[in-house]
Amino acid sequence: MIEDTYGQQHVKLPAGHLVLYPATSIHHVTPVTRGARVSSFFWMQSMVRDDGQRAMLFKLDGRIRQVAQQMGQEHDAVIGLTGVYPNLLRRWADA
C-alpha cells in the first residue's frame, strides 16, 4: 500500500515487476505468505525540483498523448504542444 497526495493505492504486481513512487509517500509492505520476497531499493532525483511543476508536466504529457491519439501525431496542435513540454522541462530543470 502506498499513501500519497492521491490517496491510498493498493499495489500487487506479478513477480519480477516494480513500482515507483515518490519518496514523500508512506508505504506499507504486507508479510509474505508463500515463497520469498527479494527486494531491491534505489532512489532517483528528478531534474525538476518543484512538486507543482512536476505535476504540471505530468498533466501536460497526459493531455498531449490524449490529443495525439484523437487527432494524430502530425496535427498542428500536437506538434505545438509537443514543443512546449521540453521547453518547460529545460526552464524548470536544475542546471
Backbone as numpy.savetxt, mean C-alpha at the origin, in Angstrom:
# Nx Ny Nz CAx CAy CAz Cx Cy Cz
-4.30 -10.40 12.97 -5.14 -9.24 12.97 -4.24 -8.00 12.97
-4.57 -7.06 12.10 -3.84 -5.80 12.02 -4.84 -4.69 12.27
-4.50 -3.78 13.18 -5.38 -2.66 13.49 -4.66 -1.37 13.15
-5.29 -0.57 12.28 -4.70 0.72 11.90 -5.81 1.74 11.72
-5.53 2.81 11.02 -6.54 3.87 10.85 -7.75 3.40 10.08
-7.66 2.27 9.37 -8.77 1.74 8.59 -9.56 0.69 9.37
-9.24 0.49 10.64 -9.94 -0.49 11.45 -9.16 -1.79 11.56
-9.84 -2.83 12.01 -9.21 -4.14 12.17 -9.33 -4.95 10.88
-8.24 -5.53 10.48 -8.20 -6.38 9.29 -7.73 -7.77 9.73
-8.55 -8.77 9.51 -8.15 -10.14 9.83 -7.54 -10.74 8.56
-6.30 -11.20 8.67 -5.55 -11.68 7.52 -5.17 -13.13 7.74
-5.54 -13.99 6.79 -5.09 -15.38 6.81 -4.75 -15.73 5.37
-3.48 -15.89 5.12 -2.99 -16.14 3.78 -2.45 -17.56 3.66
-2.37 -18.07 2.45 -1.77 -19.39 2.25 -0.27 -19.38 2.62
0.26 -20.54 2.89 1.69 -20.66 3.21 2.52 -20.06 2.09
3.57 -19.34 2.47 4.47 -18.74 1.50 4.09 -17.32 1.10
2.95 -16.81 1.55 2.52 -15.46 1.24 2.98 -14.50 2.33
2.89 -13.22 2.07 3.28 -12.23 3.06 2.28 -11.12 3.13
2.35 -10.36 4.20 1.48 -9.20 4.38 2.37 -8.02 4.78
2.09 -6.86 4.19 2.81 -5.64 4.51 1.84 -4.68 5.17
2.29 -4.02 6.22 1.45 -3.04 6.88 2.34 -2.00 7.55
1.81 -0.80 7.79 2.61 0.26 8.39 3.09 -0.09 9.80
4.26 0.37 10.14 4.83 0.09 11.46 4.01 0.74 12.57
3.18 1.71 12.23 2.33 2.35 13.23 1.12 1.50 13.58
0.90 0.40 12.87 -0.24 -0.48 13.12 0.04 -1.40 14.31
-1.03 -1.76 14.97 -0.96 -2.76 16.03 -1.29 -4.10 15.40
-0.53 -5.14 15.74 -0.84 -6.44 15.17 -0.85 -7.51 16.26
-1.54 -8.58 15.94 -1.66 -9.71 16.87 -1.58 -10.98 16.03
-0.76 -11.91 16.48 -0.60 -13.18 15.78 -1.22 -14.28 16.63
-2.07 -15.11 16.02 -2.71 -16.19 16.75 -1.76 -17.38 16.86
-1.94 -18.22 17.87 -1.07 -19.39 18.03 -1.22 -20.37 16.87
-0.15 -21.07 16.58 -0.16 -22.11 15.55 -0.86 -23.33 16.12
-1.84 -23.86 15.40 -2.57 -25.04 15.87 -2.12 -26.31 15.17
-1.44 -26.15 14.02 -0.97 -27.29 13.24 0.32 -26.89 12.53
1.30 -27.75 12.49 2.53 -27.45 11.78 3.40 -26.47 12.53
4.17 -25.67 11.77 5.09 -24.71 12.37 4.99 -23.39 11.63
5.23 -22.32 12.34 5.26 -20.99 11.71 6.71 -20.58 11.56
7.09 -20.26 10.34 8.42 -19.72 10.08 8.20 -18.28 9.63
8.88 -17.36 10.29 8.63 -15.95 10.02 9.90 -15.22 9.65
9.72 -14.16 8.91 10.81 -13.27 8.56 10.28 -11.85 8.71
11.06 -10.97 9.27 10.63 -9.61 9.51 11.60 -8.64 8.86
11.07 -7.59 8.29 11.93 -6.54 7.76 11.16 -5.24 7.79
11.89 -4.14 7.69 11.28 -2.83 7.71 11.67 -2.09 6.44
10.73 -1.32 5.94 10.97 -0.48 4.77 10.69 0.97 5.16
11.30 1.87 4.45 11.04 3.28 4.68 10.52 3.89 3.39
9.44 4.60 3.50 8.87 5.26 2.32 9.72 6.45 1.92
9.73 6.75 0.64 10.40 7.96 0.17 9.60 9.20 0.57
8.30 9.01 0.85 7.42 10.12 1.24 7.15 9.99 2.73
7.67 10.94 3.49 7.59 10.87 4.95 6.19 11.13 5.50
5.45 12.04 4.90 4.16 12.47 5.43 3.06 11.45 5.14
2.35 11.01 6.19 1.28 10.02 6.04 0.18 10.52 5.11
-0.20 11.78 5.22 -1.26 12.33 4.40 -0.89 12.36 2.92
0.36 12.71 2.64 0.82 12.73 1.25 0.85 11.31 0.68
1.30 10.34 1.48 1.30 8.94 1.02 -0.12 8.48 0.74
-1.06 8.86 1.59 -2.46 8.47 1.40 -3.01 9.08 0.11
-2.66 10.34 -0.17 -3.11 10.97 -1.41 -2.54 10.27 -2.63
-1.27 9.90 -2.58 -0.66 9.19 -3.69 -1.33 7.84 -3.91
-1.65 7.16 -2.83 -2.33 5.87 -2.91 -3.70 6.02 -3.57
-4.47 7.02 -3.14 -5.79 7.27 -3.73 -5.67 7.67 -5.20
-4.70 8.52 -5.51 -4.50 8.95 -6.90 -4.17 7.75 -7.78
-3.30 6.88 -7.30 -2.94 5.69 -8.07 -4.17 4.82 -8.34
-5.00 4.64 -7.32 -6.22 3.84 -7.50 -7.16 4.45 -8.53
-7.31 5.76 -8.49 -8.19 6.43 -9.45 -7.62 6.38 -10.86
-6.30 6.52 -10.98 -5.68 6.41 -12.30 -5.95 5.04 -12.89
-5.80 4.00 -12.09 -6.07 2.64 -12.57 -7.53 2.49 -12.98
-8.43 3.07 -12.20 -9.86 2.98 -12.49 -10.19 3.68 -13.81
-9.68 4.89 -14.00 -9.93 5.64 -15.22 -9.31 4.91 -16.41
-8.11 4.37 -16.24 -7.45 3.64 -17.32 -8.26 2.42 -17.74
-8.83 1.74 -16.76 -9.64 0.56 -17.07 -10.90 0.95 -17.84
-11.50 2.06 -17.47 -12.74 2.49 -18.12 -12.51 3.15 -19.48
-11.41 3.91 -19.61 -11.22 4.70 -20.82 -10.08 4.21 -21.71
-9.23 3.35 -21.16 -8.09 2.86 -21.93 -6.83 3.63 -21.60
-5.70 2.95 -21.69 -4.40 3.53 -21.32 -4.03 4.74 -22.17
-4.52 4.82 -23.40 -4.11 5.88 -24.32 -4.99 7.12 -24.26
-6.01 7.12 -23.40 -6.91 8.26 -23.29 -6.14 9.46 -22.71
-6.44 10.67 -23.19 -5.74 11.87 -22.74 -5.81 12.06 -21.22
-6.95 11.75 -20.63 -7.10 11.90 -19.18 -6.15 10.97 -18.43
-6.01 9.76 -18.91 -5.12 8.78 -18.27 -3.67 9.23 -18.41
-3.31 9.67 -19.60 -1.93 10.13 -19.83 -1.62 11.34 -18.95
-2.56 12.26 -18.85 -2.36 13.44 -18.01 -2.22 13.09 -16.54
-3.11 12.24 -16.04 -3.04 11.83 -14.63 -1.78 11.02 -14.34
-1.38 10.20 -15.28 -0.18 9.39 -15.09 1.06 10.27 -14.95
1.05 11.45 -15.56 2.17 12.37 -15.41 2.18 13.09 -14.07
1.01 13.24 -13.45 0.93 13.93 -12.16 1.55 13.11 -11.04
1.29 11.80 -11.04 1.75 10.93 -9.95 3.26 11.01 -9.73
4.10 10.78 -10.75 5.54 10.83 -10.49 6.03 12.23 -10.13
5.35 13.27 -10.62 5.75 14.62 -10.25 5.49 14.89 -8.78
4.33 14.44 -8.28 4.06 14.57 -6.85 5.04 13.75 -6.03
5.33 12.55 -6.48 6.28 11.69 -5.77 7.64 12.38 -5.67
8.12 12.94 -6.77 9.42 13.66 -6.73 9.36 14.86 -5.81
8.25 15.58 -5.84 8.13 16.78 -5.00 8.10 16.44 -3.52
7.41 15.35 -3.17 7.22 15.02 -1.77 8.28 14.07 -1.21
9.06 13.45 -2.06 10.06 12.48 -1.58 11.19 13.19 -0.86
11.69 12.53 0.17 12.88 13.04 0.86 14.07 12.94 -0.08
14.80 14.02 -0.16 15.98 14.02 -1.05 17.18 13.43 -0.36
